[in-house]
Amino acid sequence: MNIYKRELKIKYKSTIIFTVFMIFLIQISFLKYGSIVTLGGNAINEMMDKLPMILKAMYGMEGLDLASLSGYTAVVINFLVIIIALHGLFLGISHIGNELKNKTVDFLFVKPVLKRNIFLKKIFAGMTIIVLLNIIISFMLFITLKAEGSIQASFIFKSIIILLLADLFFYAMGIFLSVIAGKHSSRYGLILFFLLYFLSIFSKILKNISFLKAISPLDILSGYSIVKDFNMTSIIVVCIITILLIIGSLYKIEKTEYR
């Protein structure tokens, strides 16, 4: 069977389930916005101000106005980024990690086809899933925001870019881990993800150490960056790292003998 179609066939059920879950999460999240409006903007912001800094940093609420649609959406985006980043990470890991776990990697790479070509087809299949998933999520986010009230087109565009890039960046990271760590890549992937998550928390708490934010992908790809600090240079750097991770993975695959 064609490798590209094989990957899509293996993952289409889990992708549909994940897509439905994301749509449900978006809808549920914005149901709460009506309650916030009813309660009153000042009241909710005063309540948030009383929370410990570490809690606000964990939930991505620091510096955001929850009474405004853009501020509330930024918090929702923070949650979506974390979930979609984990999706990308484990999708990338599955390309080689699952083959090693199921002991099918020997059969896959002894075929009379270049390993690079097999791996590229797996990557293209993964990217197809990511793009389709993000199109659906972006559409749902767009119609939900339009139903809630007026919001700038640039905000929606930035949200789409942030979500797509978070998925792609962690997807590339998962691919890289799968060829470096093999069957242990899921464990190392979780460890690395939580290290990056805690780095983003510390960058919010330790504001005087500015370089922490600059090296934290979950800070660059966050709801806060959409509202307050959308840095195109940082976005380009994340894109370059994503490409380098995939190139590095291809190089490693070519040099590794699977027997």
TABELCOR-V967752 format. One record per residue. N is the residue number from 1. RES is the residue in three letters. OMEGA is omega in degrees with one decimal (NA if undefined). NEAR is the number of other ideal C-beta (glycine too) atoms within 8 Angstrom. Layout:
{{N	RES	OMEGA	NEAR} {N	RES	OMEGA	NEAR}}
This chain:
{{1	MET	175.8	5} {2	ASN	-175.8	6} {3	ILE	-179.4	10} {4	TYR	-180.0	10} {5	LYS	178.9	9} {6	ARG	-179.9	10} {7	GLU	179.3	13} {8	LEU	-179.7	11} {9	LYS	-179.6	8} {10	ILE	-170.2	6} {11	LYS	-172.4	12} {12	TYR	179.9	8} {13	LYS	-179.7	6} {14	SER	178.6	7} {15	THR	178.3	11} {16	ILE	179.1	8} {17	ILE	-179.8	8} {18	PHE	179.0	10} {19	THR	177.9	11} {20	VAL	178.3	8} {21	PHE	-179.8	8} {22	MET	177.1	15} {23	ILE	178.3	11} {24	PHE	-179.1	8} {25	LEU	178.7	11} {26	ILE	-178.8	14} {27	GLN	179.4	10} {28	ILE	-178.1	8} {29	SER	-176.0	10} {30	PHE	171.2	11} {31	LEU	-179.6	8} {32	LYS	-179.2	8} {33	TYR	177.1	11} {34	GLY	178.6	8} {35	SER	179.6	8} {36	ILE	178.7	12} {37	VAL	179.3	9} {38	THR	-180.0	6} {39	LEU	-179.5	7} {40	GLY	-175.6	8} {41	GLY	-177.7	11} {42	ASN	-177.9	7} {43	ALA	-177.6	8} {44	ILE	179.4	12} {45	ASN	176.5	11} {46	GLU	177.8	8} {47	MET	179.2	8} {48	MET	179.9	10} {49	ASP	-178.1	6} {50	LYS	179.4	5} {51	LEU	175.4	9} {52	PRO	-178.9	5} {53	MET	-176.4	9} {54	ILE	177.7	8} {55	LEU	178.6	9} {56	LYS	178.4	12} {57	ALA	-179.5	12} {58	MET	-177.3	7} {59	TYR	176.0	9} {60	GLY	-176.9	13} {61	MET	-175.0	10} {62	GLU	176.0	9} {63	GLY	-177.9	4} {64	LEU	178.9	14} {65	ASP	-176.1	8} {66	LEU	179.4	13} {67	ALA	178.8	12} {68	SER	-179.2	8} {69	LEU	-179.4	11} {70	SER	179.6	11} {71	GLY	178.9	12} {72	TYR	179.1	13} {73	THR	178.6	13} {74	ALA	177.4	15} {75	VAL	177.5	14} {76	VAL	178.4	12} {77	ILE	178.3	14} {78	ASN	178.4	13} {79	PHE	-179.6	12} {80	LEU	179.1	13} {81	VAL	-179.6	15} {82	ILE	-178.4	10} {83	ILE	-177.2	10} {84	ILE	175.8	15} {85	ALA	176.7	15} {86	LEU	176.1	10} {87	HIS	179.5	12} {88	GLY	-178.9	17} {89	LEU	-175.5	14} {90	PHE	171.7	11} {91	LEU	177.8	14} {92	GLY	179.7	17} {93	ILE	-175.0	16} {94	SER	-175.2	10} {95	HIS	178.6	16} {96	ILE	-177.6	14} {97	GLY	179.8	14} {98	ASN	178.0	9} {99	GLU	177.8	10} {100	LEU	-179.2	10} {101	LYS	-179.1	7} {102	ASN	178.7	6} {103	LYS	177.3	6} {104	THR	-177.0	7} {105	VAL	178.6	10} {106	ASP	-179.4	9} {107	PHE	-175.8	7} {108	LEU	-172.6	10} {109	PHE	173.3	9} {110	VAL	175.6	6} {111	LYS	-179.1	7} {112	PRO	178.3	2} {113	VAL	178.9	6} {114	LEU	178.5	5} {115	LYS	179.4	10} {116	ARG	-178.8	9} {117	ASN	177.5	8} {118	ILE	-177.3	13} {119	PHE	179.1	13} {120	LEU	178.3	9} {121	LYS	176.4	12} {122	LYS	179.4	12} {123	ILE	179.8	11} {124	PHE	177.2	9} {125	ALA	178.2	15} {126	GLY	179.1	14} {127	MET	175.5	10} {128	THR	178.2	9} {129	ILE	-178.6	12} {130	ILE	-178.6	14} {131	VAL	179.6	9} {132	LEU	178.3	9} {133	LEU	-177.3	15} {134	ASN	174.3	13} {135	ILE	-179.3	8} {136	ILE	179.9	11} {137	ILE	-179.9	15} {138	SER	178.6	13} {139	PHE	179.5	8} {140	MET	178.8	12} {141	LEU	-179.3	12} {142	PHE	-177.2	9} {143	ILE	177.8	8} {144	THR	179.5	11} {145	LEU	178.1	12} {146	LYS	178.9	7} {147	ALA	-177.9	5} {148	GLU	-179.3	9} {149	GLY	-178.4	5} {150	SER	177.1	3} {151	ILE	-174.5	11} {152	GLN	178.4	6} {153	ALA	-179.9	5} {154	SER	178.0	6} {155	PHE	180.0	12} {156	ILE	179.4	13} {157	PHE	178.9	8} {158	LYS	178.7	10} {159	SER	178.9	14} {160	ILE	179.9	11} {161	ILE	-178.1	9} {162	ILE	-178.9	15} {163	LEU	179.7	15} {164	LEU	-178.0	12} {165	LEU	176.4	13} {166	ALA	178.3	14} {167	ASP	-177.7	15} {168	LEU	-178.7	12} {169	PHE	-179.0	15} {170	PHE	172.2	15} {171	TYR	178.2	15} {172	ALA	177.5	15} {173	MET	178.0	14} {174	GLY	176.7	18} {175	ILE	-178.5	17} {176	PHE	178.9	14} {177	LEU	-178.0	15} {178	SER	-179.3	16} {179	VAL	179.1	11} {180	ILE	-173.2	8} {181	ALA	176.9	9} {182	GLY	-175.5	10} {183	LYS	176.3	7} {184	HIS	-173.0	7} {185	SER	179.2	15} {186	SER	179.8	9} {187	ARG	-179.2	8} {188	TYR	178.3	10} {189	GLY	177.9	14} {190	LEU	179.0	8} {191	ILE	-178.9	8} {192	LEU	-179.5	10} {193	PHE	-178.7	12} {194	PHE	174.0	8} {195	LEU	178.2	8} {196	LEU	178.2	11} {197	TYR	178.9	10} {198	PHE	174.9	8} {199	LEU	179.1	13} {200	SER	177.1	13} {201	ILE	-179.6	11} {202	PHE	-179.9	9} {203	SER	178.1	13} {204	LYS	-178.8	12} {205	ILE	-178.1	9} {206	LEU	-174.4	8} {207	LYS	-178.2	7} {208	ASN	177.0	4} {209	ILE	-170.4	7} {210	SER	-174.9	7} {211	PHE	179.0	6} {212	LEU	179.1	12} {213	LYS	-177.2	9} {214	ALA	-177.6	8} {215	ILE	-178.3	6} {216	SER	-178.9	12} {217	PRO	179.5	9} {218	LEU	171.4	13} {219	ASP	178.8	14} {220	ILE	-178.5	14} {221	LEU	-175.9	13} {222	SER	176.5	15} {223	GLY	179.8	16} {224	TYR	-179.4	14} {225	SER	178.1	14} {226	ILE	-175.2	13} {227	VAL	-168.3	10} {228	LYS	-166.6	8} {229	ASP	178.8	5} {230	PHE	-175.0	8} {231	ASN	-176.3	8} {232	MET	178.5	6} {233	THR	178.5	6} {234	SER	178.6	10} {235	ILE	179.3	12} {236	ILE	178.5	8} {237	VAL	177.7	9} {238	VAL	177.3	13} {239	CYS	-179.9	9} {240	ILE	178.8	8} {241	ILE	177.9	10} {242	THR	179.4	12} {243	ILE	-179.9	9} {244	LEU	178.5	8} {245	LEU	179.3	12} {246	ILE	177.6	12} {247	ILE	178.0	8} {248	GLY	178.4	9} {249	SER	178.4	14} {250	LEU	178.5	11} {251	TYR	-179.0	8} {252	LYS	178.6	11} {253	ILE	-179.7	12} {254	GLU	-175.6	8} {255	LYS	-175.9	5} {256	THR	176.8	7} {257	GLU	178.9	3} {258	TYR	-179.0	9} {259	ARG	NA	3}}
